[in-house]
Amino acid sequence: MHFDLLAVGDTVIDNFIRLKDASVHCNINNENCEICMRWGDKIPFEFAVEVPAVGNSANAAVAAARLGLSSALQTCVGDDPHGAVCLEALRHNGVNESLVATQAGKRTNYHYVLWFESERTILIKHEQFNYEVPRVSEPPAWVYLSSLGENSLPYHAALSELFEAWPSTKLAFQPGTFQIKFGAQALKEIYARSDIFFCNKEESQEITGSHSDNPKELLVAMHALGPKIVVITDDRRGAYALDQGGSFWYIPMYPDIRPPYERTGAGDAFSSSVVAGLATGRPLQEALLWGPINAMSVVQKVGAQEGLLTLEELQKYLKEAPASYKVEPLP
């Protein structure tokens, strides 16, 4: 098959634990917040719910499928009941699962999400899978590369060689925890090969070593690592982009239809929707408007995928957007 988008990265089951007896403490700038619970006590919770086959790349594959693209996921699961549940969830969401490797003796990634008010803290543990490059009969139009385990550095080298053999394939890179920890130098071929790159402001500071809060300076620093287009999200302040022509852009949030319920997956929804817009032939400035709409929808539901929109639903929000919702030059 030919895929419009092939997502590559780890998948996971998220177990959301809705807390009701906790507190949050922040510094004077309302930053570096910490969630606190009583030490050595029994803490009641409201409910727990499992959400299978999620993770940055899986979320991107589902978002693309929901928006009408043919999508597939290259990932690994264990030969356990959780792995079977993930495969079924991908099929249910219209994602081709033929490139999912079920590995004997391994456990499917399983994370715990401590959910308090509208925010969450995620306890993560990645299984050390034996990664292999995707084997497809025809190169995909786009590859969406994101979070992989801490043993995946050699795999990135193999992926770089594969991408060189696929010159017509566009690469979107949204680094996960361990990919950022590897450092930009270790993944310099991936950064240089990226047609579009996504991260949040704090991640851009960590990746580049910059202490600047200036969006333009962060965009330029990220662009120097090689990506053709750089997009940096900044929480509720919106997002910033630097395009191939050297122009800087600002993208506002789409107004929430109601207060956010749970924020997991908002960044993935933003990034993958922009890529889906580009993959369907939209120019960058139009594609950038897709991201905040899907992010707004995702935070109304539990987990990263339930709120993902169809193309018809997204276009309806776009049509009904206030006049202030537009991409503007970044001053």
C-alpha positions in Angstrom: 0.0 0.0 0.0 0.9 3.6 -0.4 0.5 5.6 2.8 -0.1 9.4 2.9 1.5 9.3 6.4 3.6 6.7 8.1 4.0 7.4 11.9 7.1 5.9 13.5 7.4 5.7 17.3 6.4 3.9 20.5 2.8 3.3 21.4 1.4 2.9 24.9 -1.6 2.3 27.0 -2.4 5.3 29.2 -4.2 4.6 32.5 -5.8 7.8 33.6 -6.3 8.1 37.4 -8.6 11.0 38.2 -7.4 12.5 41.5 -9.6 14.5 43.9 -7.4 14.9 47.0 -4.3 16.7 45.9 -2.8 20.2 45.6 -0.6 22.1 43.2 2.2 24.4 44.3 4.0 26.8 41.9 6.7 29.5 42.1 5.9 33.2 42.1 5.7 33.2 38.3 3.2 30.4 38.3 5.8 28.1 36.8 7.6 24.9 37.9 4.4 23.6 39.4 4.4 20.4 41.5 1.5 18.2 42.4 1.4 17.2 46.0 -0.3 14.4 48.0 -0.1 13.3 51.6 3.0 11.1 52.2 2.3 7.6 53.5 -1.4 7.8 53.3 -4.3 6.2 51.3 -5.4 8.7 48.7 -8.9 8.4 47.3 -9.4 8.8 43.5 -12.6 9.4 41.5 -12.1 6.8 38.7 -9.6 5.3 36.4 -9.8 4.6 32.6 -7.5 2.9 30.2 -6.9 4.5 26.8 -5.0 2.1 24.4 -2.7 2.7 21.4 -1.7 6.2 22.3 1.6 8.0 22.3 2.9 10.8 20.0 3.2 8.8 16.8 0.0 6.7 17.4 -1.9 9.9 18.0 -0.6 11.4 14.8 -1.6 8.3 12.8 -5.1 8.4 14.3 -5.4 12.2 13.6 -4.3 11.7 10.0 -6.8 8.8 9.5 -9.6 10.9 11.1 -8.8 13.7 8.6 -9.1 11.4 5.6 -5.5 10.4 5.0 -4.3 6.8 4.6 -2.1 6.3 7.6 0.0 3.5 9.2 1.9 3.1 12.4 5.4 1.5 12.7 5.7 0.5 16.4 6.3 -2.4 18.7 4.0 -4.0 21.3 4.5 -7.0 23.6 3.0 -10.4 23.2 0.6 -9.7 26.0 -3.1 -8.8 26.3 -2.3 -5.1 26.2 -0.6 -5.5 22.8 -3.7 -7.2 21.4 -5.8 -4.4 22.7 -3.6 -1.8 21.0 -3.8 -3.6 17.7 -7.6 -3.7 17.9 -7.7 0.0 18.8 -5.6 1.0 15.8 -7.9 -1.0 13.4 -10.9 0.6 15.0 -9.4 4.0 14.3 -8.7 3.3 10.7 -4.9 3.0 11.0 -3.1 0.3 9.1 -1.4 -1.9 11.7 0.5 -4.2 9.3 3.8 -2.6 10.4 3.2 -3.2 14.1 5.7 -5.7 15.5 4.5 -8.0 18.3 7.7 -9.0 20.1 7.9 -12.2 22.2 8.9 -11.8 25.9 8.2 -8.0 25.8 5.6 -6.0 27.6 3.5 -3.4 25.9 4.3 0.1 27.2 1.9 1.1 30.0 1.9 4.5 31.6 0.0 6.0 34.6 -1.5 9.4 34.2 -2.1 11.3 37.4 -5.0 13.6 36.4 -5.9 16.5 38.6 -8.2 19.3 37.5 -7.4 19.8 33.8 -3.7 19.0 34.0 -1.8 15.7 34.2 1.5 14.2 35.3 2.5 11.1 33.5 4.6 8.2 34.9 6.4 6.7 32.0 8.3 3.5 31.3 9.4 2.4 27.9 10.1 -1.2 27.2 13.4 -1.9 25.4 12.1 -3.2 22.0 14.2 -4.5 19.2 13.5 -1.8 16.5 13.6 -2.5 12.8 13.2 0.0 10.0 9.8 0.0 8.1 9.6 -2.3 5.2 7.0 -1.0 2.6 6.7 -1.6 -1.1 6.4 2.2 -1.8 7.8 5.1 0.1 5.1 7.1 2.0 4.4 10.7 1.2 5.1 11.7 4.8 6.9 10.1 7.8 6.0 11.4 11.2 8.8 10.5 13.6 8.4 10.9 17.4 8.9 9.4 20.8 11.1 6.2 21.0 12.8 4.4 23.9 16.2 5.1 25.4 17.8 2.2 23.5 16.7 3.6 20.1 19.8 5.7 19.2 21.1 3.1 16.7 17.6 2.9 15.2 17.7 6.6 14.4 20.9 6.0 12.4 19.1 3.2 10.5 16.1 5.5 9.9 18.4 8.2 8.6 19.8 5.8 6.0 16.2 4.8 5.0 15.1 8.4 4.7 18.1 9.1 2.3 16.7 6.3 0.2 13.3 8.0 0.2 14.2 11.5 -1.2 10.6 12.3 -2.1 9.3 11.5 1.4 8.7 14.5 3.6 9.7 14.1 7.3 8.0 15.6 10.3 9.9 15.4 13.5 8.4 15.9 17.0 11.0 14.6 19.4 10.0 12.8 22.6 11.7 12.6 26.0 14.6 10.4 25.1 15.2 11.9 21.6 15.7 15.3 23.3 18.0 13.7 25.9 20.1 12.2 23.1 21.0 15.7 22.1 20.8 17.5 18.7 24.3 16.4 17.8 23.5 12.7 18.1 20.5 13.1 15.9 21.9 15.8 13.6 21.0 13.8 10.4 17.4 13.6 11.6 17.2 17.3 12.3 18.8 18.2 9.0 16.4 15.9 7.1 13.3 17.3 8.7 10.9 19.2 6.5 9.0 20.4 9.5 9.9 20.3 13.2 7.7 20.7 16.3 8.4 21.2 20.0 7.2 23.4 22.8 9.1 26.5 24.1 10.7 24.7 27.0 11.9 21.8 24.8 13.4 24.3 22.3 15.4 25.9 25.1 16.6 22.5 26.2 17.5 21.3 22.7 19.4 24.5 21.7 20.8 25.3 25.1 19.2 28.8 24.9 18.0 30.8 27.9 16.1 33.1 25.7 12.3 33.6 26.0 12.2 35.4 22.7 10.2 33.3 20.2 12.2 34.6 17.2 15.5 33.8 18.8 14.3 30.2 19.7 13.0 29.7 16.1 16.3 30.8 14.6 18.3 28.6 17.0 16.1 25.6 16.1 16.3 26.3 12.4 20.1 26.4 12.6 20.0 22.6 13.4 18.6 22.0 9.9 14.7 21.7 9.8 13.2 23.6 6.9 10.2 24.7 8.9 10.2 25.1 12.7 7.0 25.4 14.8 7.2 26.1 18.6 4.1 25.9 20.8 3.8 28.1 23.8 1.0 26.7 25.9 -2.1 29.0 26.0 -0.1 31.8 24.4 -0.3 30.1 21.0 2.5 29.0 18.7 5.2 30.5 16.5 6.6 29.4 13.1 9.6 30.1 10.9 9.0 29.1 7.3 11.4 28.2 4.5 11.4 31.7 3.2 12.6 33.1 6.5 9.3 34.6 7.6 8.1 34.5 11.2 4.5 33.7 12.0 2.2 33.7 15.1 -0.7 31.3 15.5 -3.2 32.0 18.3 -5.2 29.4 20.3 -8.6 28.5 19.0 -11.1 29.7 21.6 -12.1 26.8 23.9 -15.8 25.9 23.5 -15.8 25.2 27.2 -13.1 24.9 29.9 -10.6 22.1 29.1 -11.4 18.8 30.7 -8.1 17.0 30.3 -5.0 18.3 28.4 -3.2 15.1 27.3 -2.5 15.0 23.6 -3.1 18.7 22.8 0.4 19.1 21.4 0.2 15.9 19.4 -3.2 17.0 17.9 -1.7 20.4 17.0 1.4 19.0 15.3 -0.2 16.1 13.5 -3.1 18.3 12.2 -0.6 20.8 10.7 1.2 17.9 9.0 -2.1 16.5 7.7 -2.9 19.9 6.3 0.4 20.0 4.5 -0.1 16.4 3.3 -3.4 17.3 1.7 -1.8 20.1 -0.3 -2.7 23.1 1.9 -0.1 25.9 2.2 1.7 26.3 5.5 -0.4 29.3 6.7 -3.6 27.4 6.2 -2.3 24.2 7.6 -1.1 26.1 10.8 -4.8 27.0 11.4 -5.7 23.3 11.6 -3.5 22.6 14.7 -5.2 24.7 17.4 -8.7 23.5 16.3 -7.9 19.9 16.9 -6.0 20.7 20.1 -9.0 22.6 21.4 -11.2 19.6 20.6 -8.9 17.0 22.2 -8.8 18.8 25.6 -12.6 18.4 25.9 -12.2 14.6 26.2 -10.2 12.0 28.2 -7.0 11.0 26.4 -5.3 12.0 23.3 -7.6 10.6 20.6 -11.3 10.7 21.5 -11.6 14.4 20.6 -9.7 14.2 17.3 -11.9 15.7 14.6 -12.9 14.5 11.1 -12.1 16.8 8.2 -15.7 17.9 8.0 -15.8 18.8 11.7 -12.5 20.7 11.5 -13.6 22.7 8.5 -16.8 23.6 10.4 -14.8 25.1 13.3 -12.6 26.9 10.8 -15.6 28.4 9.0 -17.1 29.5 12.4 -13.8 30.9 13.7 -13.8 34.5 15.0 -12.1 37.1 12.9 -9.2 37.2 15.3 -8.3 33.6 14.5 -5.7 34.0 11.8 -2.0 33.5 11.2 -0.2 36.8 11.5 3.4 38.0 11.1 5.3 37.6 14.4 6.3 41.1 15.5 
